[in-house]
Amino acid sequence: MDRRHLLLTLLTAASAARPANAAEMVVGYPSYSDADGQDPMHLYHLAALRLGLDRSGAHYRLQPVRKPIGQGRAIRDLAGAQADFSLLWSMTSEEREQQLLPIRIPTDRGLMGWRLLLIRRADAERFAGVRSLDALRDLTAGQLYDWPDTAILRASGLTVGTTSAYESLFTMLARGRVDYFPRSVMEIQDEMRLFGTANDLMIAPGLMLRYPTANYFFVSRQNAQLAADLQRGLERAVEDGSLQTLFMTHFRQRLKPLRLPERREFAMKNPTLPAATPLHRPELWADPAQFG
C-alpha cells in the first residue's frame, strides 16, 4: 500500500469513528476587507473550502470572521490559539508548516510560483531586453519582508527591497525605490486594475519567473480533526476531478490574456519548500500549456 492510499485509509477510519449524529461544527475563515466579495482569489478559495468540507462527509458550517490584519499576524494568531477563526490559506514554507497543520493539496495547482513582473511603463524597453535571470541581478525586486518569496528570490542571487505594508510596494515601484515587483499570475491582473494605472505600471512582456511552491489551507495544530476531514474531502475532490474543474472554471479564461505558454521561463529553486510537498503527484499541478 503506497503512502497516499495509507493516508486515505487512516482518514476514512477517523471519520467512521465519529458518531452519525455529530453536531454541526463552525469553521471560521478570515475576511480581511469588504473587497473580499469581489476578489477572485478569495472567492475561489472559499469555493474550494466548501467543496472539500462537503466531500468530507462531516457536518461543517462556514462563517466569515472579519479580521483586518495582515497574513503574518493571522498566521501567528492561529498558531498561538489566539485566533477566532479556524483556518486560513497561504503559500507554504518550512516555517509555516512548523507553526500550523498544512492540508497538502495545492489549491493553486502551483501557480503561486508562476511570477510575472510588474514594472514602470517607462522601463518597458529595458525589460524587453532581459534574456536570463542574470540580467535581473543588477535590479531590485520589491517584496514584503515576511513573505516566503523574499527568501526564494535572494537564494537565486537577486536583490530584494522589502517593506511591511503591502500597498507600499506599488508606491515603492512607482517612485523607483525598487525596479520590479514579481506577482503571481493569479493576482497580477487584479493588482494592475487596482494599482497599475494610477502608478503608470505594466506587466513586463514575455517574462515569467517560476519556482515550485504550493498554496494550502492551514489549521491550528490543536485542530487535527478539521485537518483530517478537510484532507479527506479534498482528496476525494481530486480523485473525482471536481477540484481541478473548479480551478479551471475560475482561472482558465482569466489567465489566457497573459499568454503564459509563450513566455520565457526563468526556473528558480525554492529553499523554503518543505520536503513533504507532493511534487510526485502530477494530478495536483498545472502546466502553462493549459492556459493557452
QUIJORA-V914810 format. One record per pair of residues at least 12 apart in sequence whose ideal C-beta (glycine too) atoms are under 6 Angstrom apart, sorted by the first residue. I is the first residue (numbers start at 1). GAP is how many residues later the second one is. Records with the same first field share a line. If there is no record, write none. Layout:
I=GAP + GAP
This chain:
8=227
11=217 + 220 + 221
14=214
15=42
24=35 + 37
25=35
26=35 + 37
27=33 + 35 + 59
28=35 + 37 + 57 + 58
29=56
30=35 + 37 + 44 + 55 + 58
31=33 + 35
32=36
41=145
44=206
45=44
47=199
48=59
51=186
52=178 + 181 + 182
53=180
55=178 + 181 + 182
56=173 + 176 + 177
58=171
65=19 + 20
72=74
74=14
78=142
79=20 + 21
81=141
87=130 + 132
88=130
89=128
91=21 + 57 + 122 + 124
92=122 + 124
93=55 + 179
94=178 + 180
97=177
100=118
101=118 + 120 + 126
102=114 + 116
103=113 + 114 + 127 + 128
104=174
105=129
106=108 + 178
107=108
108=107
109=138 + 176 + 177
110=175 + 176
111=74 + 75
112=72 + 101 + 103
113=98 + 99 + 100
114=71 + 96
115=67 + 94
116=69 + 72 + 87 + 92
117=63 + 65 + 87 + 90
118=63 + 65 + 83
119=61 + 85
121=79 + 81
127=77
133=133
136=22
137=20
139=40
140=19 + 21 + 38 + 39
141=12 + 17 + 19 + 39 + 41
142=19 + 27 + 30 + 31 + 36 + 39
143=17 + 19
145=17 + 19
148=124
151=121
152=59 + 118
155=116
156=112
161=17
169=12
170=25 + 29
174=25
182=27
185=70 + 73
206=57 + 58
207=57
208=55 + 57
209=57 + 59
210=55 + 57
211=57 + 59
212=58 + 61
213=57
214=63
255=36
256=35
260=28 + 31
261=27 + 28 + 31
